[in-house]
Amino acid sequence: METVSLEKVESTNLYGKEHLNELADKTVVHARKQTAGRGRMQRQWVDLGEGNLFMSFILKPSDSFDEIYSNLTQYLSVKLCKILENYGLTPQIKWPNDVLVNGKKIAGILSETVMQGNKFKGLVLGIGVNLHADADSVKLVKDKEITALNMEIGKDVDIDNFRENLCTDFYVEYSEFLKYGFEFIKSDYVKRASFLDKEVCVKVFDTEKRGIAKAITDKGELVLNNNNKELVLTIGDIL
């Protein structure tokens, strides 16, 4: 695993996409400060300052795109949960890949596919984890409640140690995940799911779908039940 360490960058995902050709497979790009981070659906990822994790995995698993690559965000969400559990926490996942602690968002994950014409060039899998923040800074995020690891455990976090552990855990079973897909992590994912058997509203582009979250398919899709009608969602965000 190669590592690129940056002092300051717009976003590690953008850097990864711009330098994809010269970056080796499985390279990790991380930065001390990120000025223009983004989340899913083009949402801004608020920078709470230094001491937080801004990182992207550069992945070139094959010369052609496989649908299981879209589940890598869910694979990473499970790996992050396991790291947080080592700190004595009980994190949960909100479909598809938000990680929550005590009902508050602690991380954002964004995967971007890079194509050159019809040729698949690779994936840039980015993650931002709030490791250090205070009560005033988390209030900067207006649309949802967020938290940080130091606030949850009551002490500072060694960012280098956290990053190294997450990278190690990510790659330990990465090859197995590529072989078996979402089914490889399904049980780990489902037991941390915060939304199952609850009524949810899912934003899918410009529309909203409502229903009881009944299940997760073997492909990581969300199954909603609305008036005894089943709806399977492959993309969206639980509001």
Wavefront OBJ file of the C-alpha trace (Angstrom):
o trace
v 0.000 0.000 0.000
v 1.430 3.341 -1.080
v 0.513 6.557 0.706
v 0.304 10.144 -0.518
v 0.286 12.682 2.318
v -0.926 16.182 1.538
v -0.941 19.249 3.744
v -3.933 20.932 2.106
v -6.180 19.982 -0.807
v -9.613 20.827 -2.206
v -10.643 17.223 -1.690
v -8.746 13.960 -1.624
v -11.257 12.507 -4.106
v -10.626 15.305 -6.586
v -6.877 14.850 -6.191
v -7.299 11.124 -6.732
v -9.308 11.592 -9.908
v -6.906 14.186 -11.329
v -3.853 11.996 -10.649
v -5.438 8.607 -11.240
v -3.139 7.607 -14.091
v 0.048 8.011 -12.055
v -1.297 6.636 -8.781
v -0.849 2.914 -8.201
v -3.698 0.575 -7.318
v -4.453 0.592 -3.564
v -2.749 3.949 -2.989
v -4.165 5.908 -0.045
v -4.365 9.705 -0.350
v -4.876 11.677 2.857
v -4.730 15.350 3.760
v -4.427 17.370 6.949
v -6.881 19.946 5.648
v -9.606 19.741 3.002
v -11.196 22.915 1.638
v -13.927 21.660 -0.701
v -15.021 18.230 0.426
v -18.220 16.768 -0.979
v -20.634 14.106 0.118
v -23.221 12.116 -1.765
v -25.692 13.954 -4.027
v -23.236 16.868 -4.309
v -23.687 17.852 -0.663
v -20.883 19.809 0.932
v -18.834 18.045 3.601
v -18.139 20.618 6.315
v -14.485 20.782 7.393
v -14.361 20.903 11.186
v -10.646 21.697 11.122
v -7.387 19.829 11.505
v -7.278 16.566 13.375
v -10.066 15.032 11.300
v -9.710 12.289 8.714
v -9.795 13.175 5.013
v -8.796 10.175 2.925
v -9.366 8.411 -0.389
v -8.576 4.894 -1.555
v -7.361 4.633 -5.165
v -8.721 1.360 -6.515
v -8.044 -0.231 -9.893
v -9.469 -3.737 -9.475
v -9.942 -4.549 -13.173
v -10.155 -3.161 -16.691
v -13.950 -3.268 -16.726
v -16.598 -2.063 -14.288
v -18.359 -4.625 -12.120
v -21.639 -3.777 -10.387
v -20.253 -4.944 -7.030
v -17.911 -1.944 -7.049
v -20.935 0.196 -6.188
v -21.114 -1.708 -2.868
v -17.618 -0.637 -1.829
v -19.099 2.288 0.100
v -21.104 -0.198 2.155
v -18.016 -2.361 2.655
v -16.150 0.709 3.938
v -19.033 1.662 6.238
v -18.838 -1.780 7.886
v -15.075 -1.504 8.275
v -15.448 1.943 9.867
v -18.059 0.615 12.293
v -15.666 -2.098 13.423
v -12.930 0.465 14.061
v -15.330 2.644 16.076
v -16.418 -0.392 18.082
v -12.808 -0.732 19.222
v -13.328 2.595 21.001
v -16.248 1.158 22.957
v -18.957 2.696 20.763
v -22.015 1.128 19.137
v -22.152 2.684 15.658
v -25.020 2.096 13.271
v -25.402 2.339 9.511
v -28.099 4.348 7.760
v -28.641 3.097 4.210
v -26.692 3.116 2.092
v -23.471 4.063 3.893
v -23.885 6.804 6.521
v -22.286 5.859 9.842
v -23.989 7.153 12.982
v -23.029 7.191 16.654
v -25.876 7.806 19.096
v -28.027 8.810 16.133
v -25.594 11.461 14.920
v -23.551 11.304 11.737
v -19.827 10.816 12.281
v -18.629 10.059 8.746
v -19.306 10.568 5.076
v -18.356 8.179 2.269
v -18.279 8.940 -1.450
v -17.233 6.675 -4.320
v -16.517 8.096 -7.770
v -15.977 6.048 -10.904
v -13.457 7.260 -13.481
v -14.049 6.351 -17.119
v -12.090 7.199 -20.256
v -14.580 6.809 -23.041
v -15.975 3.328 -22.481
v -12.888 2.156 -20.605
v -13.031 1.780 -16.838
v -9.982 3.457 -15.293
v -10.665 2.980 -11.599
v -12.493 4.126 -8.498
v -11.757 6.817 -5.957
v -13.359 5.867 -2.646
v -13.315 8.785 -0.240
v -14.111 8.987 3.453
v -14.260 11.817 5.942
v -14.465 10.978 9.648
v -15.017 13.512 12.419
v -12.311 12.710 14.952
v -11.920 16.073 16.673
v -14.617 18.696 17.155
v -16.378 20.663 19.855
v -19.988 21.566 20.566
v -19.723 24.896 18.746
v -18.172 23.512 15.560
v -20.710 20.713 15.102
v -23.457 23.351 15.133
v -22.018 24.668 11.843
v -23.846 21.830 10.124
v -27.444 23.004 9.907
v -29.243 20.185 8.107
v -28.382 17.252 10.386
v -26.968 16.329 13.747
v -23.317 15.345 13.669
v -20.776 14.217 16.206
v -17.063 13.485 16.486
v -15.128 10.627 18.016
v -13.455 12.768 20.680
v -16.849 14.038 21.821
v -18.184 10.489 22.133
v -15.248 9.006 24.070
v -14.264 12.118 26.019
v -10.635 12.274 24.939
v -8.381 13.095 21.994
v -7.847 10.610 19.182
v -4.556 9.677 17.513
v -5.422 10.400 13.887
v -2.436 8.516 12.442
v -3.281 5.404 14.430
v -6.958 5.642 13.433
v -6.095 6.018 9.749
v -3.594 3.154 9.769
v -6.060 0.810 11.463
v -8.836 1.693 9.002
v -6.551 1.202 5.998
v -5.277 -2.126 7.312
v -8.793 -3.414 8.019
v -10.042 -2.211 4.636
v -7.446 -4.161 2.679
v -7.432 -7.319 4.829
v -10.662 -8.590 3.236
v -10.758 -6.409 0.129
v -9.919 -9.300 -2.229
v -12.620 -11.489 -0.681
v -15.159 -8.697 -1.069
v -14.279 -8.314 -4.753
v -14.826 -12.051 -5.174
v -18.144 -12.382 -3.347
v -19.654 -8.882 -3.393
v -22.155 -7.503 -0.888
v -23.116 -10.969 0.350
v -19.654 -11.164 1.936
v -20.544 -8.328 4.348
v -24.329 -8.632 4.424
v -24.637 -10.063 7.937
v -22.204 -7.490 9.354
v -24.097 -4.720 7.561
v -27.601 -5.822 8.564
v -26.815 -6.215 12.257
v -25.639 -2.590 12.332
v -28.569 -1.254 10.287
v -30.461 1.440 12.173
v -33.402 1.651 9.775
v -34.834 -1.838 9.350
v -38.486 -2.396 10.323
v -38.994 1.354 10.600
v -40.981 3.728 8.424
v -38.537 5.744 6.347
v -38.504 8.418 3.673
v -35.895 7.926 0.969
v -34.814 10.719 -1.327
v -34.152 9.390 -4.822
v -32.886 12.256 -6.933
v -35.823 14.723 -6.955
v -38.467 12.348 -5.610
v -39.238 10.829 -2.214
v -40.236 7.226 -1.560
v -41.893 6.204 1.712
v -42.500 2.866 3.347
v -41.360 0.358 5.933
v -37.718 -0.674 5.450
v -38.191 -4.431 5.332
v -34.883 -5.839 4.153
v -31.538 -5.474 2.439
v -31.049 -7.599 -0.666
v -27.946 -9.639 -1.475
v -26.903 -6.717 -3.675
v -27.172 -4.129 -0.907
v -30.463 -2.683 -2.157
v -33.164 -1.384 0.185
v -36.554 -3.100 0.134
v -39.481 -0.856 1.087
v -43.020 -2.027 1.788
v -45.770 0.514 1.136
v -49.390 -0.653 1.411
v -48.284 -4.227 0.716
v -46.432 -3.124 -2.407
v -42.721 -3.907 -2.512
v -40.233 -1.380 -3.859
v -36.553 -2.169 -4.320
v -34.236 0.861 -4.306
v -30.722 0.712 -5.694
v -29.883 4.355 -5.021
v -31.053 7.079 -2.665
v -30.618 8.439 0.842
v -32.768 7.881 3.925
v -33.830 11.309 5.187
l 1 2 3 4 5 6 7 8 9 10 11 12 13 14 15 16 17 18 19 20 21 22 23 24 25 26 27 28 29 30 31 32 33 34 35 36 37 38 39 40 41 42 43 44 45 46 47 48 49 50 51 52 53 54 55 56 57 58 59 60 61 62 63 64 65 66 67 68 69 70 71 72 73 74 75 76 77 78 79 80 81 82 83 84 85 86 87 88 89 90 91 92 93 94 95 96 97 98 99 100 101 102 103 104 105 106 107 108 109 110 111 112 113 114 115 116 117 118 119 120 121 122 123 124 125 126 127 128 129 130 131 132 133 134 135 136 137 138 139 140 141 142 143 144 145 146 147 148 149 150 151 152 153 154 155 156 157 158 159 160 161 162 163 164 165 166 167 168 169 170 171 172 173 174 175 176 177 178 179 180 181 182 183 184 185 186 187 188 189 190 191 192 193 194 195 196 197 198 199 200 201 202 203 204 205 206 207 208 209 210 211 212 213 214 215 216 217 218 219 220 221 222 223 224 225 226 227 228 229 230 231 232 233 234 235 236 237 238 239
